[in-house]
Amino acid sequence: MIGLLSVIEPTTVDEALSDDGWILAMQEKLNQFQRNDVWNLVPKPQQKNIIGTKWVFKNKLNEQGEVVRNKAKLVAQGYSQQEGIDYTETFAPVARLEAVNHGIILYQMDVKCAFLNGVISEEVFVKQPPSFEDPKYPHHVYKLKKSLYGLKQAPRAWYDRLSNFLIKNNFKRGQVVTTLFRRTLEKDIFVVQIYVDDIIFGSTNASLSKEFSKLMQDEFEMSMMGELKFFIGIQVNQSKDEVYVHQTKYTKELLKKFKLEDCKVMNTPMHPTCTLSKEDAGSKVDH
């Protein structure tokens, strides 16, 4: 049963509650809320917008499509938020892939419950998690101190917390790509790129990468994932001289989705009148 659920994701809370593994995943998520001091249980206030909550279940995969971790996530139903009341400003901390290009080995970290680290300034109330209501106070609601997945201001709150921490530790934020941070130490450079709860980083000095990993893990709950191999659907093969990116996994998934795994292999199509010739005297492309 456990092996089956490592591949198949439950679609309802009742399905998840039928397996001890998913119950533990949900309970661990609520334990993380307690450790991060996310909310307070309070009587339901009158004339306040109470935002619903729901459980979302997801298997996290690696570049081979193998299950790395089963994730149960409690999200707020942010579509019911009212601008100017429940939230003011929004922002999505996502990366531009061309931002990091310094010929250095990149590493990856995964932030556990990233949005729970962001402090919110608005007064926001959410319903108790389905199937985990307090038996003594079933009609109470939670008043949030920290952001929750699904809230419109959650990405902004997390980005503010993380960027302030990096700036405090002598990193400079990019002016064009605001999710790229850089730090210069004598002849060495260090770069950090944020993509929501995934962080990729690297330095011309390997010891600086180890120091950064410890710095981040002392401040946030994080998992060190080693060298960057899989990032937002793109596979990455790094060597000393080059970085090779490809989407083999994504292509195979598309072929499987449309039942074309056994289709006839064809060369890349070109217009029949197109003529290409080798240019020996040309200069190399500036990557």
C-alpha positions as CSV (number, residue, x, y, z in Angstrom):
1,M,0.0,0.0,0.0
2,I,2.8,2.4,0.8
3,G,4.6,1.7,-2.4
4,L,1.3,2.3,-4.3
5,L,0.7,5.7,-2.7
6,S,4.3,6.8,-3.4
7,V,3.1,7.0,-7.0
8,I,-0.6,7.7,-6.8
9,E,-1.6,10.9,-5.1
10,P,-4.8,11.0,-3.1
11,T,-7.4,13.4,-4.5
12,T,-9.5,13.9,-1.3
13,V,-8.8,14.2,2.4
14,D,-10.8,11.0,3.0
15,E,-8.5,9.1,0.7
16,A,-5.4,10.5,2.5
17,L,-6.9,9.7,5.9
18,S,-7.1,6.0,4.9
19,D,-3.3,5.7,4.8
20,D,-1.0,6.3,7.8
21,G,1.7,7.8,5.6
22,W,-0.4,10.7,4.4
23,I,-1.8,11.3,7.9
24,L,1.8,11.6,9.2
25,A,2.5,14.0,6.3
26,M,-0.4,16.2,7.2
27,Q,0.4,16.1,10.9
28,E,4.0,17.0,10.2
29,K,2.8,20.0,8.2
30,L,0.7,21.2,11.2
31,N,3.7,20.6,13.4
32,Q,5.8,22.9,11.2
33,F,3.0,25.6,11.6
34,Q,3.5,25.3,15.3
35,R,7.3,25.6,15.1
36,N,7.0,28.6,12.9
37,D,4.4,30.3,15.1
38,V,2.1,30.7,12.1
39,W,-1.3,31.4,13.7
40,N,-3.4,31.7,16.9
41,L,-6.8,29.9,17.4
42,V,-9.4,32.6,18.1
43,P,-13.2,32.9,18.3
44,K,-14.7,33.6,14.9
45,P,-14.9,37.4,14.5
46,Q,-18.1,39.1,13.2
47,Q,-18.1,40.9,9.9
48,K,-14.7,39.5,8.9
49,N,-13.8,37.6,5.8
50,I,-12.9,34.1,6.8
51,I,-10.8,32.4,4.1
52,G,-11.2,28.7,3.6
53,T,-8.4,26.1,3.7
54,K,-7.8,22.8,1.8
55,W,-5.3,20.0,1.7
56,V,-3.3,19.5,-1.5
57,F,-1.3,16.3,-2.0
58,K,1.7,16.1,-4.3
59,N,4.6,13.7,-4.9
60,K,7.9,15.5,-5.5
61,L,9.9,13.8,-8.3
62,N,13.6,13.9,-9.4
63,E,14.9,14.2,-12.9
64,Q,14.4,10.5,-13.5
65,G,10.7,10.8,-12.5
66,E,11.2,8.9,-9.3
67,V,9.3,9.9,-6.1
68,V,11.6,11.8,-3.7
69,R,9.1,12.9,-1.2
70,N,5.3,12.8,-0.6
71,K,4.1,16.3,0.3
72,A,0.9,17.3,2.0
73,K,0.3,21.0,1.8
74,L,-2.4,23.1,3.5
75,V,-3.3,26.1,1.3
76,A,-5.6,29.0,1.8
77,Q,-8.3,29.6,-0.8
78,G,-7.0,32.9,-1.7
79,Y,-9.6,33.5,-4.5
80,S,-11.9,34.8,-1.7
81,Q,-9.5,37.5,-0.6
82,Q,-10.5,41.1,-1.0
83,E,-7.9,43.6,-2.3
84,G,-7.1,46.4,0.2
85,I,-8.6,44.3,3.1
86,D,-6.9,40.9,3.1
87,Y,-4.0,41.9,1.0
88,T,-2.4,44.9,-0.7
89,E,0.7,44.1,-2.7
90,T,1.6,40.9,-4.6
91,F,4.8,39.6,-6.1
92,A,6.1,36.3,-7.5
93,P,9.8,35.5,-6.8
94,V,10.7,33.6,-10.0
95,A,14.0,33.2,-11.8
96,R,15.2,34.1,-15.3
97,L,17.2,31.2,-16.5
98,E,19.9,33.3,-18.2
99,A,20.6,35.2,-14.9
100,V,23.2,32.8,-13.6
101,N,26.1,32.3,-16.0
102,H,29.4,32.5,-14.3
103,G,31.1,29.2,-15.2
104,I,30.8,27.9,-11.6
105,I,29.3,24.7,-10.1
106,L,25.7,25.4,-8.9
107,Y,24.0,23.8,-6.0
108,Q,20.4,23.6,-5.0
109,M,18.5,23.9,-1.7
110,D,14.8,23.3,-1.1
111,V,13.1,25.5,1.6
112,K,10.6,23.6,3.7
113,C,7.3,25.5,4.0
114,A,8.9,28.6,2.5
115,F,5.8,30.8,2.7
116,L,5.5,30.1,6.5
117,N,8.6,32.2,7.0
118,G,6.9,35.4,5.6
119,V,5.3,37.8,8.1
120,I,2.1,39.4,7.0
121,S,0.9,42.9,8.0
122,E,-2.8,42.4,7.2
123,E,-5.4,41.0,9.5
124,V,-6.2,37.6,8.0
125,F,-8.4,34.8,9.3
126,V,-8.7,31.2,7.9
127,K,-10.8,28.2,8.7
128,Q,-9.3,25.3,10.6
129,P,-7.7,22.5,8.5
130,P,-10.3,20.0,7.2
131,S,-10.3,16.9,9.4
132,F,-8.0,18.5,11.9
133,E,-10.4,20.8,13.7
134,D,-9.9,21.4,17.4
135,P,-12.5,19.2,19.2
136,K,-12.9,21.8,22.0
137,Y,-13.3,24.8,19.7
138,P,-14.6,23.5,16.4
139,H,-16.1,26.8,15.4
140,H,-13.0,28.9,16.1
141,V,-10.7,30.2,13.3
142,Y,-7.0,30.8,13.0
143,K,-5.7,34.4,12.9
144,L,-2.5,34.3,10.8
145,K,0.8,35.7,11.9
146,K,2.7,34.3,9.0
147,S,1.8,33.8,5.3
148,L,0.1,30.6,4.1
149,Y,0.3,29.0,0.6
150,G,-2.6,30.3,-1.5
151,L,-2.7,33.8,0.0
152,K,-2.1,36.4,-2.6
153,Q,0.5,38.2,-0.5
154,A,2.4,35.0,0.5
155,P,5.1,35.1,-2.2
156,R,5.8,38.8,-1.5
157,A,6.0,38.1,2.3
158,W,8.5,35.2,1.7
159,Y,10.6,37.2,-0.7
160,D,10.8,40.1,1.7
161,R,11.9,37.9,4.5
162,L,14.5,36.1,2.4
163,S,15.9,39.1,0.6
164,N,16.2,41.1,3.8
165,F,18.2,38.2,5.3
166,L,20.5,38.0,2.3
167,I,21.1,41.8,2.3
168,K,21.8,41.7,6.0
169,N,24.6,39.1,5.2
170,N,26.2,41.5,2.6
171,F,24.5,40.3,-0.6
172,K,23.5,42.8,-3.2
173,R,20.2,42.4,-5.0
174,G,20.1,42.6,-8.8
175,Q,18.6,45.7,-10.3
176,V,17.3,44.0,-13.4
177,V,16.7,40.5,-12.0
178,T,15.5,41.2,-8.4
179,T,15.6,37.4,-7.6
180,L,19.4,37.3,-8.3
181,F,21.7,38.2,-5.4
182,R,25.5,38.6,-5.6
183,R,28.3,38.9,-3.2
184,T,31.9,39.7,-4.0
185,L,34.8,38.6,-1.7
186,E,38.2,39.8,-2.9
187,K,38.6,37.8,-6.2
188,D,35.7,35.4,-5.6
189,I,32.1,35.9,-6.5
190,F,29.0,34.3,-5.0
191,V,25.6,34.2,-6.7
192,V,22.2,33.2,-5.3
193,Q,19.1,32.7,-7.5
194,I,15.6,32.3,-6.0
195,Y,12.7,30.5,-7.6
196,V,9.9,30.6,-5.0
197,D,11.0,27.9,-2.5
198,D,13.9,26.6,-4.6
199,I,17.3,28.3,-4.2
200,I,20.3,27.7,-6.5
201,F,23.7,29.1,-5.6
202,G,27.3,28.8,-6.4
203,S,30.7,30.4,-6.0
204,T,34.2,30.5,-7.6
205,N,35.3,29.3,-4.1
206,A,33.8,25.9,-3.1
207,S,34.3,26.7,0.6
208,L,31.9,29.7,0.3
209,S,29.1,27.4,-0.9
210,K,29.5,25.2,2.2
211,E,29.4,28.3,4.4
212,F,26.3,29.6,2.7
213,S,24.5,26.2,3.1
214,K,25.1,26.3,6.8
215,L,24.1,30.0,7.1
216,M,20.7,29.2,5.4
217,Q,20.1,26.0,7.4
218,D,20.7,27.9,10.6
219,E,18.0,30.5,9.7
220,F,15.4,28.4,7.8
221,E,14.3,24.8,7.6
222,M,16.0,23.7,4.4
223,S,17.1,20.5,2.6
224,M,20.5,20.5,0.8
225,M,20.0,18.8,-2.5
226,G,23.6,18.7,-3.8
227,E,24.6,19.9,-7.3
228,L,21.9,21.4,-9.4
229,K,20.5,18.6,-11.6
230,F,16.8,19.4,-12.1
231,F,15.3,22.9,-12.0
232,I,11.7,24.0,-13.0
233,G,11.4,21.1,-15.4
234,I,14.9,21.5,-16.9
235,Q,17.6,18.9,-16.5
236,V,21.1,20.2,-15.9
237,N,24.4,18.4,-16.4
238,Q,27.4,20.4,-15.1
239,S,31.1,19.8,-15.8
240,K,34.2,21.9,-15.3
241,D,34.1,23.4,-18.8
242,E,30.4,23.6,-19.7
243,V,26.8,23.3,-18.5
244,Y,24.4,21.2,-20.6
245,V,20.7,21.8,-20.2
246,H,18.0,19.5,-21.7
247,Q,14.4,18.4,-21.3
248,T,14.6,14.7,-22.0
249,K,12.3,13.9,-19.1
250,Y,9.7,16.4,-20.2
251,T,9.8,15.2,-23.8
252,K,9.4,11.6,-22.7
253,E,6.4,12.6,-20.5
254,L,4.8,14.3,-23.5
255,L,5.3,11.2,-25.7
256,K,3.8,9.0,-23.0
257,K,0.9,11.4,-22.5
258,F,-0.1,11.2,-26.2
259,K,0.9,7.5,-26.6
260,L,3.7,8.2,-29.0
261,E,6.5,6.3,-27.3
262,D,6.8,3.9,-30.2
263,C,6.3,6.5,-33.0
264,K,8.7,6.5,-36.0
265,V,11.8,8.7,-35.4
266,M,12.2,11.5,-37.8
267,N,15.0,14.1,-38.4
268,T,14.3,17.7,-37.6
269,P,12.1,19.0,-40.4
270,M,13.4,21.9,-42.6
271,H,12.1,23.7,-45.6
272,P,13.2,21.7,-48.7
273,T,14.9,24.8,-50.3
274,C,17.0,25.6,-47.2
275,T,20.7,25.2,-47.8
276,L,23.3,25.2,-45.0
277,S,27.1,25.3,-45.4
278,K,30.0,25.1,-43.0
279,E,31.7,28.4,-42.2
280,D,35.3,27.5,-41.3
281,A,36.4,31.1,-41.1
282,G,33.7,32.2,-38.7
283,S,34.3,33.1,-35.1
284,K,33.0,31.1,-32.2
285,V,29.6,32.0,-30.7
286,D,29.8,34.2,-27.6
287,H,27.6,32.2,-25.2
